[in-house]
Amino acid sequence: MPTIPLRTPIPGPKSKALAERRAKAVPRGLSHGTPIYVAKAKDAWLEDVDGNRYLDFAGGIGCINVGHRRDEVVDAVKAQLDQFLHTCVQVTPYESYIRLAERMNDVTPGKFAKKTIFVNSGAEAIENAVKIARAYTKRPGIIAFEDAFHGRTMMTLALTSKTHPYKAGFAPFPSDVYRIPYAYCYRCSYSLKYPACDLYCARHLEDTFKRVVANEEVAAVIAEPVLGEGGFVAPPPDYFQVLLDLCHRYGILFIADEVQSGFGRTGALFASERYGIEPDILVSAKSLGGGLPLAAVTGRAEVMDAPGIGGLGGTFAGNPLSCVAALAVLELFERENLLARANELGERFQRRAREWQRRWAIIGDVRGLGGMQAIELVQSQQSRTPAAEETKKIAQFCYEHGLITITAGSYSNVIRVLVPLVITNEQMDEALNVLESAIAAVCDEKGAVAQFV
Ligand SMILES: Cc1ncc(COP(=O)(O)O)c(C=O)c1O
């Protein structure tokens, strides 16, 4: 039974009034996972404009790994507010940008010399990674994956896989993007089974060079080490090494999109570390800024220096408030052992989710890496037919009972956990109780009712 007490039915009257104003003022293309208008947030909880408090499994879509409004982040931003807000790093640069670049070069996988550039969003960072890879290799082609999500700008939409709602109606997209199946073992495109498959999907890259695009035309292969929007799919442990070896055999760069899998989510600062790989270019964003907009492209120094002077940048890119916030985030990771906490939370989720899988046929797959965990919902464990409607209902039950969750997956049938890593065990259990009640309710078992105080 859910135990998070709420003051009003959800959405409350103030949220409803804001939704009416929103409908008139904002285009429908911007969607909301919940009808809840937020007033405050701290650590792992949110409070809405009607005074209801929720536990937060969404973390602003993976941006709040260190917790909402951490004192260290807020203090760093406040101190910067008293100095300067914006000068544009392309006009008068500042120390925090340089210090953060040094830190990023240090903490990303690979002992080789590296350089980092900062921009505003994950999509902008991916755009830059593609520019840099093309400038370095002098080749046009980019190979991306089925179920990938890389952003909403035109180039990143070309790289993104899911059609509705992301791509439909927005074509034409930039060219020279090729797509191959990902190691989504639960729905293997080749109907094979790991490890007997011998990672056919990774080795198949060589076939792609014969039948789809010539290897000498390919600048980079871009992959999320764990799929984010695509449904938290974590490939087998040896998958990325095979892929990287193939890339390097043909002079192709490997770009790791760690926008969602990065910054501690998987129990390492970057999921690439968990796979023992050293990407040529690594893109990070989301939780890097501790809640402020910031993204980074870090890569081999000689690769990053390929674009000519003035070829990279942006007016607000690497703004000083975001840079100091990110420096505070890195310190928090060092001080608070948040990586170990990500693993503990992941295990806590897995234990409960495996029980649910034994109890309810709707839980098709329980998967993830470290604290990046999800359940995939299906009509039956035999058919594996995606249960998108049920997934939506579960997410709705959750927010109506005090837990903010978000869905994912090419078939919109995955519930993912992006909880701030500072959540306590008690709060985590409370949140999992709500999720369990939601599944029970949707499975037509005896659901529980919200308590209003
Ligand atoms: C893996 C991945 N890449 C890129 C992006 C795009 O980032 P942004 O929304 O900051 O542009 C996202 C956003 O969810 C993502 O998950």
Ligand as a Chemical Component Dictionary entry (heavy atoms), coordinates in Angstrom:
data_LIG
# 
_chem_comp.id                   LIG 
_chem_comp.type                 NON-POLYMER 
_chem_comp.pdbx_formal_charge   0 
_chem_comp.three_letter_code    LIG 
# 
loop_
_chem_comp_atom.comp_id 
_chem_comp_atom.atom_id 
_chem_comp_atom.alt_atom_id 
_chem_comp_atom.type_symbol 
_chem_comp_atom.charge 
_chem_comp_atom.model_Cartn_x 
_chem_comp_atom.model_Cartn_y 
_chem_comp_atom.model_Cartn_z 
_chem_comp_atom.pdbx_ordinal 
LIG C1 C1 C 0 21.633 9.791  -24.322 1  
LIG C2 C2 C 0 21.143 11.174 -24.589 2  
LIG N1 N1 N 0 21.783 11.922 -25.505 3  
LIG C3 C3 C 0 21.393 13.175 -25.777 4  
LIG C4 C4 C 0 20.312 13.732 -25.141 5  
LIG C5 C5 C 0 19.890 15.148 -25.456 6  
LIG O1 O1 O 0 20.175 15.964 -24.368 7  
LIG P1 P1 P 0 19.438 17.380 -24.199 8  
LIG O2 O2 O 0 18.012 17.075 -23.925 9  
LIG O3 O3 O 0 20.148 18.015 -23.040 10 
LIG O4 O4 O 0 19.638 18.109 -25.472 11 
LIG C6 C6 C 0 19.609 12.994 -24.196 12 
LIG C7 C7 C 0 18.429 13.548 -23.506 13 
LIG O5 O5 O 0 17.665 12.887 -22.856 14 
LIG C8 C8 C 0 20.041 11.673 -23.912 15 
LIG O6 O6 O 0 19.411 10.910 -23.000 16 
# 
loop_
_chem_comp_bond.comp_id 
_chem_comp_bond.atom_id_1 
_chem_comp_bond.atom_id_2 
_chem_comp_bond.value_order 
_chem_comp_bond.pdbx_ordinal 
LIG C1 C2 SING 1  
LIG C2 N1 SING 2  
LIG C2 C8 DOUB 3  
LIG N1 C3 DOUB 4  
LIG C3 C4 SING 5  
LIG C4 C5 SING 6  
LIG C4 C6 DOUB 7  
LIG C5 O1 SING 8  
LIG O1 P1 SING 9  
LIG P1 O2 DOUB 10 
LIG P1 O3 SING 11 
LIG P1 O4 SING 12 
LIG C6 C7 SING 13 
LIG C6 C8 SING 14 
LIG C7 O5 DOUB 15 
LIG C8 O6 SING 16 
# 
